[in-house]
Protein backbone atom coordinates (compact mmCIF):
# COMPACT_ATOMS: atom_id res chain seq x y z
CA UNK A 1 0.00 0.00 0.00
CA UNK A 2 1.21 3.53 -0.74
CA UNK A 3 2.84 5.50 2.05
CA UNK A 4 0.27 7.71 3.78
CA UNK A 5 1.07 11.40 3.79
CA UNK A 6 -0.74 11.89 7.11
CA UNK A 7 0.89 10.50 10.28
CA UNK A 8 -1.87 7.94 10.80
CA UNK A 9 -4.53 6.76 8.38
CA UNK A 10 -7.87 7.24 10.09
CA UNK A 11 -11.06 5.86 8.56
CA UNK A 12 -14.48 6.68 9.92
CA UNK A 13 -17.34 4.20 9.70
CA UNK A 14 -21.05 4.71 10.13
CA UNK A 15 -22.79 2.07 12.28
CA UNK A 16 -26.37 1.18 11.29
CA UNK A 17 -26.58 -0.57 7.91
CA UNK A 18 -22.86 0.04 7.35
CA UNK A 19 -21.15 -2.04 10.05
CA UNK A 20 -24.28 -3.62 11.54
CA UNK A 21 -27.64 -4.84 10.25
CA UNK A 22 -29.72 -3.44 13.05
CA UNK A 23 -33.08 -3.96 11.35
CA UNK A 24 -34.13 -7.07 13.34
CA UNK A 25 -33.20 -5.50 16.67
CA UNK A 26 -34.74 -2.11 15.93
CA UNK A 27 -37.90 -3.80 14.64
CA UNK A 28 -38.19 -5.72 17.91
CA UNK A 29 -37.57 -2.60 19.97
CA UNK A 30 -40.24 -0.61 18.13
CA UNK A 31 -42.69 -3.47 18.59
CA UNK A 32 -42.01 -3.41 22.32
CA UNK A 33 -42.32 0.39 22.36
CA UNK A 34 -45.68 0.15 20.61
CA UNK A 35 -46.90 -2.40 23.14
CA UNK A 36 -45.62 -0.29 26.04
CA UNK A 37 -47.16 3.01 24.88
CA UNK A 38 -50.23 1.78 23.03
CA UNK A 39 -49.22 3.80 19.95
CA UNK A 40 -49.46 2.32 16.46
CA UNK A 41 -46.02 2.04 14.80
CA UNK A 42 -45.44 0.47 11.38
CA UNK A 43 -42.25 -1.33 12.37
CA UNK A 44 -41.72 -2.77 8.88
CA UNK A 45 -41.70 0.75 7.46
CA UNK A 46 -39.43 2.12 10.18
CA UNK A 47 -36.59 -0.28 9.36
CA UNK A 48 -36.59 0.72 5.69
CA UNK A 49 -35.37 4.24 6.53
CA UNK A 50 -32.71 3.88 9.20
CA UNK A 51 -30.00 6.50 9.48
CA UNK A 52 -31.46 9.78 10.72
CA UNK A 53 -31.76 10.49 14.45
CA UNK A 54 -34.36 8.59 16.48
CA UNK A 55 -36.46 11.69 17.09
CA UNK A 56 -36.97 12.19 13.34
CA UNK A 57 -38.67 8.78 13.18
CA UNK A 58 -40.66 9.07 16.40
CA UNK A 59 -42.35 12.28 15.25
CA UNK A 60 -44.22 10.14 12.70
CA UNK A 61 -45.90 8.12 15.49
CA UNK A 62 -46.13 10.39 18.53
CA UNK A 63 -47.26 13.98 19.19
CA UNK A 64 -44.33 16.38 19.03
CA UNK A 65 -44.62 17.17 22.74
CA UNK A 66 -44.12 13.51 23.65
CA UNK A 67 -41.16 12.73 21.37
CA UNK A 68 -38.37 13.58 23.82
CA UNK A 69 -39.85 11.42 26.59
CA UNK A 70 -40.57 8.54 24.19
CA UNK A 71 -37.02 8.76 22.83
CA UNK A 72 -35.69 8.35 26.36
CA UNK A 73 -37.98 5.35 26.89
CA UNK A 74 -36.88 3.76 23.59
CA UNK A 75 -33.20 4.15 24.46
CA UNK A 76 -33.85 2.64 27.89
CA UNK A 77 -35.60 -0.36 26.30
CA UNK A 78 -33.08 -0.74 23.49
CA UNK A 79 -30.45 -2.92 25.24
CA UNK A 80 -33.08 -5.50 26.18
CA UNK A 81 -34.73 -5.72 22.76
CA UNK A 82 -32.24 -4.68 20.08
CA UNK A 83 -28.70 -5.85 20.84
CA UNK A 84 -28.83 -9.62 20.53
CA UNK A 85 -30.97 -9.58 17.37
CA UNK A 86 -28.55 -7.33 15.49
CA UNK A 87 -26.03 -8.83 13.07
CA UNK A 88 -22.65 -7.70 11.77
CA UNK A 89 -22.82 -6.71 8.11
CA UNK A 90 -20.84 -8.94 5.73
CA UNK A 91 -17.22 -7.79 5.81
CA UNK A 92 -17.65 -5.45 8.79
CA UNK A 93 -14.99 -6.94 11.06
CA UNK A 94 -12.66 -7.45 8.10
CA UNK A 95 -13.04 -3.81 7.01
CA UNK A 96 -12.09 -2.52 10.45
CA UNK A 97 -9.21 -5.01 10.63
CA UNK A 98 -7.96 -3.92 7.20
CA UNK A 99 -7.61 -0.33 8.39
CA UNK A 100 -5.74 -1.45 11.49
CA UNK A 101 -3.51 -3.83 9.50
CA UNK A 102 -2.53 -0.86 7.35
CA UNK A 103 -1.33 0.92 10.50
CA UNK A 104 -4.46 3.02 10.74
CA UNK A 105 -7.30 3.73 13.17
CA UNK A 106 -10.97 2.85 12.67
CA UNK A 107 -13.40 5.31 14.25
CA UNK A 108 -17.15 4.71 14.37
CA UNK A 109 -19.22 7.90 14.02
CA UNK A 110 -22.97 7.36 14.31
CA UNK A 111 -26.26 9.09 15.00
CA UNK A 112 -27.12 6.32 17.47
CA UNK A 113 -27.06 7.10 21.18
CA UNK A 114 -23.47 6.35 22.13
CA UNK A 115 -24.07 3.94 25.06
CA UNK A 116 -26.23 1.70 22.85
CA UNK A 117 -23.75 1.92 19.98
CA UNK A 118 -21.03 0.69 22.35
CA UNK A 119 -23.18 -2.30 23.28
CA UNK A 120 -23.46 -3.26 19.59
CA UNK A 121 -19.71 -3.11 19.01
CA UNK A 122 -19.00 -5.14 22.13
CA UNK A 123 -21.64 -7.78 21.39
CA UNK A 124 -20.54 -8.21 17.77
CA UNK A 125 -16.82 -8.00 18.56
CA UNK A 126 -16.17 -5.14 16.16
CA UNK A 127 -12.94 -3.73 17.55
CA UNK A 128 -13.01 -0.09 16.54
CA UNK A 129 -10.39 2.25 17.99
CA UNK A 130 -12.92 4.92 18.96
CA UNK A 131 -16.65 5.60 18.90
CA UNK A 132 -18.56 8.87 18.76
CA UNK A 133 -22.36 8.84 18.91
CA UNK A 134 -25.25 11.28 18.66
CA UNK A 135 -24.06 12.92 15.42
CA UNK A 136 -26.01 12.99 12.15
CA UNK A 137 -25.13 14.11 8.61
CA UNK A 138 -23.05 17.32 8.63
CA UNK A 139 -22.63 17.05 12.41
CA UNK A 140 -20.48 13.96 11.86
CA UNK A 141 -17.78 16.24 10.49
CA UNK A 142 -17.07 17.38 14.07
CA UNK A 143 -15.87 13.92 15.09
CA UNK A 144 -14.23 13.17 11.74
CA UNK A 145 -12.13 16.32 12.01
CA UNK A 146 -11.35 15.74 15.68
CA UNK A 147 -9.98 12.28 14.91
CA UNK A 148 -8.26 13.35 11.69
CA UNK A 149 -10.28 11.01 9.47
CA UNK A 150 -9.42 11.24 5.79
CA UNK A 151 -12.07 8.69 4.76
CA UNK A 152 -15.66 8.17 5.91
CA UNK A 153 -17.62 5.04 5.04
CA UNK A 154 -21.42 5.07 5.22
CA UNK A 155 -24.63 3.88 3.62
CA UNK A 156 -26.72 7.06 3.60
CA UNK A 157 -26.65 10.35 1.74
CA UNK A 158 -26.35 11.96 5.18
CA UNK A 159 -23.04 10.14 5.59
CA UNK A 160 -21.84 11.62 2.31
CA UNK A 161 -22.75 15.10 3.54
CA UNK A 162 -20.80 14.43 6.72
CA UNK A 163 -17.74 13.31 4.76
CA UNK A 164 -17.94 16.34 2.47
CA UNK A 165 -18.25 18.75 5.39
CA UNK A 166 -15.13 17.20 6.93
CA UNK A 167 -13.24 17.25 3.59
CA UNK A 168 -12.95 13.47 3.87
CA UNK A 169 -13.08 10.95 1.01
CA UNK A 170 -16.62 9.56 0.84
CA UNK A 171 -16.87 5.78 0.50
CA UNK A 172 -20.50 4.66 0.23
CA UNK A 173 -21.84 1.14 0.61
CA UNK A 174 -25.18 0.25 -0.98
CA UNK A 175 -26.37 -1.76 2.02
CA UNK A 176 -28.83 0.70 3.56
CA UNK A 177 -31.88 2.68 2.44
CA UNK A 178 -30.05 4.51 -0.37
CA UNK A 179 -29.23 2.61 -3.56
CA UNK A 180 -26.01 2.98 -5.53
CA UNK A 181 -27.47 5.50 -7.96
CA UNK A 182 -28.71 7.74 -5.16
CA UNK A 183 -25.35 7.53 -3.38
CA UNK A 184 -23.47 8.51 -6.54
CA UNK A 185 -25.87 11.38 -7.20
CA UNK A 186 -25.27 12.64 -3.66
CA UNK A 187 -21.55 12.93 -4.36
CA UNK A 188 -19.91 9.75 -3.05
CA UNK A 189 -16.34 9.42 -4.30
CA UNK A 190 -16.76 5.66 -4.63
CA UNK A 191 -19.70 3.28 -4.18
CA UNK A 192 -19.10 -0.30 -3.05
CA UNK A 193 -21.66 -3.08 -3.08
CA UNK A 194 -20.87 -3.85 0.55
CA UNK A 195 -17.96 -3.91 3.00
CA UNK A 196 -16.57 -7.17 1.61
CA UNK A 197 -15.15 -4.96 -1.18
CA UNK A 198 -13.55 -2.50 1.23
CA UNK A 199 -10.18 -4.21 1.99
CA UNK A 200 -9.34 -4.44 -1.72
CA UNK A 201 -10.38 -0.81 -2.22
CA UNK A 202 -8.22 0.27 0.72
CA UNK A 203 -5.18 -1.45 -0.77
CA UNK A 204 -5.52 0.74 -3.85
CA UNK A 205 -6.45 3.94 -2.04
CA UNK A 206 -4.11 6.87 -2.52
CA UNK A 207 -4.68 9.80 -0.17
C-alpha positions as CSV (number, residue, x, y, z in Angstrom):
1,X,0.0,0.0,0.0
2,X,1.2,3.5,-0.7
3,X,2.8,5.5,2.1
4,X,0.3,7.7,3.8
5,X,1.1,11.4,3.8
6,X,-0.7,11.9,7.1
7,X,0.9,10.5,10.3
8,X,-1.9,7.9,10.8
9,X,-4.5,6.8,8.4
10,X,-7.9,7.2,10.1
11,X,-11.1,5.9,8.6
12,X,-14.5,6.7,9.9
13,X,-17.3,4.2,9.7
14,X,-21.1,4.7,10.1
15,X,-22.8,2.1,12.3
16,X,-26.4,1.2,11.3
17,X,-26.6,-0.6,7.9
18,X,-22.9,0.0,7.4
19,X,-21.2,-2.0,10.1
20,X,-24.3,-3.6,11.5
21,X,-27.6,-4.8,10.2
22,X,-29.7,-3.4,13.1
23,X,-33.1,-4.0,11.3
24,X,-34.1,-7.1,13.3
25,X,-33.2,-5.5,16.7
26,X,-34.7,-2.1,15.9
27,X,-37.9,-3.8,14.6
28,X,-38.2,-5.7,17.9
29,X,-37.6,-2.6,20.0
30,X,-40.2,-0.6,18.1
31,X,-42.7,-3.5,18.6
32,X,-42.0,-3.4,22.3
33,X,-42.3,0.4,22.4
34,X,-45.7,0.2,20.6
35,X,-46.9,-2.4,23.1
36,X,-45.6,-0.3,26.0
37,X,-47.2,3.0,24.9
38,X,-50.2,1.8,23.0
39,X,-49.2,3.8,20.0
40,X,-49.5,2.3,16.5
41,X,-46.0,2.0,14.8
42,X,-45.4,0.5,11.4
43,X,-42.2,-1.3,12.4
44,X,-41.7,-2.8,8.9
45,X,-41.7,0.8,7.5
46,X,-39.4,2.1,10.2
47,X,-36.6,-0.3,9.4
48,X,-36.6,0.7,5.7
49,X,-35.4,4.2,6.5
50,X,-32.7,3.9,9.2
51,X,-30.0,6.5,9.5
52,X,-31.5,9.8,10.7
53,X,-31.8,10.5,14.5
54,X,-34.4,8.6,16.5
55,X,-36.5,11.7,17.1
56,X,-37.0,12.2,13.3
57,X,-38.7,8.8,13.2
58,X,-40.7,9.1,16.4
59,X,-42.4,12.3,15.3
60,X,-44.2,10.1,12.7
61,X,-45.9,8.1,15.5
62,X,-46.1,10.4,18.5
63,X,-47.3,14.0,19.2
64,X,-44.3,16.4,19.0
65,X,-44.6,17.2,22.7
66,X,-44.1,13.5,23.6
67,X,-41.2,12.7,21.4
68,X,-38.4,13.6,23.8
69,X,-39.8,11.4,26.6
70,X,-40.6,8.5,24.2
71,X,-37.0,8.8,22.8
72,X,-35.7,8.4,26.4
73,X,-38.0,5.4,26.9
74,X,-36.9,3.8,23.6
75,X,-33.2,4.2,24.5
76,X,-33.8,2.6,27.9
77,X,-35.6,-0.4,26.3
78,X,-33.1,-0.7,23.5
79,X,-30.5,-2.9,25.2
80,X,-33.1,-5.5,26.2
81,X,-34.7,-5.7,22.8
82,X,-32.2,-4.7,20.1
83,X,-28.7,-5.8,20.8
84,X,-28.8,-9.6,20.5
85,X,-31.0,-9.6,17.4
86,X,-28.6,-7.3,15.5
87,X,-26.0,-8.8,13.1
88,X,-22.7,-7.7,11.8
89,X,-22.8,-6.7,8.1
90,X,-20.8,-8.9,5.7
91,X,-17.2,-7.8,5.8
92,X,-17.6,-5.4,8.8
93,X,-15.0,-6.9,11.1
94,X,-12.7,-7.4,8.1
95,X,-13.0,-3.8,7.0
96,X,-12.1,-2.5,10.5
97,X,-9.2,-5.0,10.6
98,X,-8.0,-3.9,7.2
99,X,-7.6,-0.3,8.4
100,X,-5.7,-1.4,11.5
101,X,-3.5,-3.8,9.5
102,X,-2.5,-0.9,7.4
103,X,-1.3,0.9,10.5
104,X,-4.5,3.0,10.7
105,X,-7.3,3.7,13.2
106,X,-11.0,2.9,12.7
107,X,-13.4,5.3,14.3
108,X,-17.2,4.7,14.4
109,X,-19.2,7.9,14.0
110,X,-23.0,7.4,14.3
111,X,-26.3,9.1,15.0
112,X,-27.1,6.3,17.5
113,X,-27.1,7.1,21.2
114,X,-23.5,6.4,22.1
115,X,-24.1,3.9,25.1
116,X,-26.2,1.7,22.9
117,X,-23.7,1.9,20.0
118,X,-21.0,0.7,22.4
119,X,-23.2,-2.3,23.3
120,X,-23.5,-3.3,19.6
121,X,-19.7,-3.1,19.0
122,X,-19.0,-5.1,22.1
123,X,-21.6,-7.8,21.4
124,X,-20.5,-8.2,17.8
125,X,-16.8,-8.0,18.6
126,X,-16.2,-5.1,16.2
127,X,-12.9,-3.7,17.6
128,X,-13.0,-0.1,16.5
129,X,-10.4,2.2,18.0
130,X,-12.9,4.9,19.0
131,X,-16.6,5.6,18.9
132,X,-18.6,8.9,18.8
133,X,-22.4,8.8,18.9
134,X,-25.3,11.3,18.7
135,X,-24.1,12.9,15.4
136,X,-26.0,13.0,12.1
137,X,-25.1,14.1,8.6
138,X,-23.1,17.3,8.6
139,X,-22.6,17.1,12.4
140,X,-20.5,14.0,11.9
141,X,-17.8,16.2,10.5
142,X,-17.1,17.4,14.1
143,X,-15.9,13.9,15.1
144,X,-14.2,13.2,11.7
145,X,-12.1,16.3,12.0
146,X,-11.4,15.7,15.7
147,X,-10.0,12.3,14.9
148,X,-8.3,13.4,11.7
149,X,-10.3,11.0,9.5
150,X,-9.4,11.2,5.8
151,X,-12.1,8.7,4.8
152,X,-15.7,8.2,5.9
153,X,-17.6,5.0,5.0
154,X,-21.4,5.1,5.2
155,X,-24.6,3.9,3.6
156,X,-26.7,7.1,3.6
157,X,-26.7,10.4,1.7
158,X,-26.3,12.0,5.2
159,X,-23.0,10.1,5.6
160,X,-21.8,11.6,2.3
161,X,-22.7,15.1,3.5
162,X,-20.8,14.4,6.7
163,X,-17.7,13.3,4.8
164,X,-17.9,16.3,2.5
165,X,-18.3,18.7,5.4
166,X,-15.1,17.2,6.9
167,X,-13.2,17.3,3.6
168,X,-12.9,13.5,3.9
169,X,-13.1,11.0,1.0
170,X,-16.6,9.6,0.8
171,X,-16.9,5.8,0.5
172,X,-20.5,4.7,0.2
173,X,-21.8,1.1,0.6
174,X,-25.2,0.2,-1.0
175,X,-26.4,-1.8,2.0
176,X,-28.8,0.7,3.6
177,X,-31.9,2.7,2.4
178,X,-30.0,4.5,-0.4
179,X,-29.2,2.6,-3.6
180,X,-26.0,3.0,-5.5
181,X,-27.5,5.5,-8.0
182,X,-28.7,7.7,-5.2
183,X,-25.4,7.5,-3.4
184,X,-23.5,8.5,-6.5
185,X,-25.9,11.4,-7.2
186,X,-25.3,12.6,-3.7
187,X,-21.5,12.9,-4.4
188,X,-19.9,9.8,-3.0
189,X,-16.3,9.4,-4.3
190,X,-16.8,5.7,-4.6
191,X,-19.7,3.3,-4.2
192,X,-19.1,-0.3,-3.0
193,X,-21.7,-3.1,-3.1
194,X,-20.9,-3.8,0.6
195,X,-18.0,-3.9,3.0
196,X,-16.6,-7.2,1.6
197,X,-15.1,-5.0,-1.2
198,X,-13.5,-2.5,1.2
199,X,-10.2,-4.2,2.0
200,X,-9.3,-4.4,-1.7
201,X,-10.4,-0.8,-2.2
202,X,-8.2,0.3,0.7
203,X,-5.2,-1.5,-0.8
204,X,-5.5,0.7,-3.9
205,X,-6.5,3.9,-2.0
206,X,-4.1,6.9,-2.5
207,X,-4.7,9.8,-0.2
